[in-house]
Amino acid sequence: MAETKEMMMRRLVYRASYTGMKETDLLLGQFAKAHLPSLSLEELHQFEALLDAGDPSIFAWVRGDEAVPEEFNNKVFDLIKDFKVKR
């Protein structure tokens, strides 16, 4: 059975909310709840790829401690950075 966009969003919200690091759990979980419904299927895949990169890397990129690799420097990551600033 193929995964629907709705199923994918639910899975990603759960995954983003339980990443392993409290800081990224809060940021990514709240971001996912607020933004995933408006993302395209391609952007959902970009978000999932970002989650695969791991908490320490994501946290360092969001804080600006490390440069964001080209493969993750996209609209989804820009939305996450903007979401962090607005919180």
C-alpha positions as CSV (number, residue, x, y, z in Angstrom):
1,M,0.0,0.0,0.0
2,A,1.4,3.4,-1.0
3,E,1.8,6.0,1.6
4,T,-0.5,9.0,1.2
5,K,0.6,12.6,1.7
6,E,-1.5,12.7,4.9
7,M,0.1,9.5,6.2
8,M,3.6,10.9,5.4
9,M,2.8,14.2,7.2
10,R,1.6,12.3,10.4
11,R,4.8,10.1,10.3
12,L,7.0,13.2,9.9
13,V,5.3,15.1,12.6
14,Y,5.8,12.2,15.0
15,R,9.4,11.7,13.9
16,A,10.2,15.5,14.2
17,S,8.7,15.5,17.7
18,Y,10.9,12.7,19.0
19,T,14.3,13.2,17.5
20,G,16.3,12.5,20.6
21,M,17.4,16.0,21.5
22,K,14.9,18.1,23.5
23,E,15.9,21.3,21.6
24,T,15.4,19.8,18.2
25,D,12.3,17.9,19.4
26,L,10.7,21.3,20.3
27,L,11.8,23.2,17.2
28,L,11.2,20.6,14.6
29,G,8.0,19.1,16.2
30,Q,6.4,22.5,16.4
31,F,7.6,23.5,12.9
32,A,6.2,20.2,11.5
33,K,2.8,20.8,13.0
34,A,2.6,24.3,11.7
35,H,4.2,24.0,8.3
36,L,4.0,20.4,6.9
37,P,0.4,20.7,5.7
38,S,1.4,23.6,3.3
39,L,4.5,21.9,1.9
40,S,4.6,20.1,-1.4
41,L,5.5,16.5,-1.7
42,E,9.0,17.4,-2.8
43,E,9.4,19.6,0.2
44,L,8.2,16.9,2.5
45,H,10.9,14.7,1.1
46,Q,13.4,17.5,1.8
47,F,12.2,17.7,5.4
48,E,12.6,13.9,5.8
49,A,16.1,14.0,4.4
50,L,16.9,16.8,6.9
51,L,15.7,14.6,9.7
52,D,18.0,11.8,8.5
53,A,21.0,14.2,8.9
54,G,20.7,13.8,12.7
55,D,20.1,16.1,15.7
56,P,23.6,17.4,16.4
57,S,24.0,18.6,12.8
58,I,20.5,20.1,12.5
59,F,21.0,21.9,15.8
60,A,24.4,23.3,14.7
61,W,23.0,24.5,11.4
62,V,20.0,26.2,12.9
63,R,22.2,28.0,15.5
64,G,24.6,29.0,12.8
65,D,27.5,27.1,14.4
66,E,28.2,25.2,11.2
67,A,27.5,25.9,7.5
68,V,24.5,24.2,6.1
69,P,25.5,21.6,3.5
70,E,24.2,22.5,0.0
71,E,21.9,19.5,-0.1
72,F,20.0,20.9,2.9
73,N,20.2,24.6,2.1
74,N,16.7,24.8,0.6
75,K,13.3,26.4,1.1
76,V,12.4,24.0,3.9
77,F,15.5,24.8,5.9
78,D,14.9,28.5,5.3
79,L,11.4,28.1,6.7
80,I,12.8,26.3,9.8
81,K,15.3,29.2,10.4
82,D,12.5,31.7,10.0
83,F,10.3,29.7,12.4
84,K,13.1,29.6,15.0
85,V,13.5,33.4,14.8
86,K,9.7,34.1,15.2
87,R,9.3,31.8,18.3
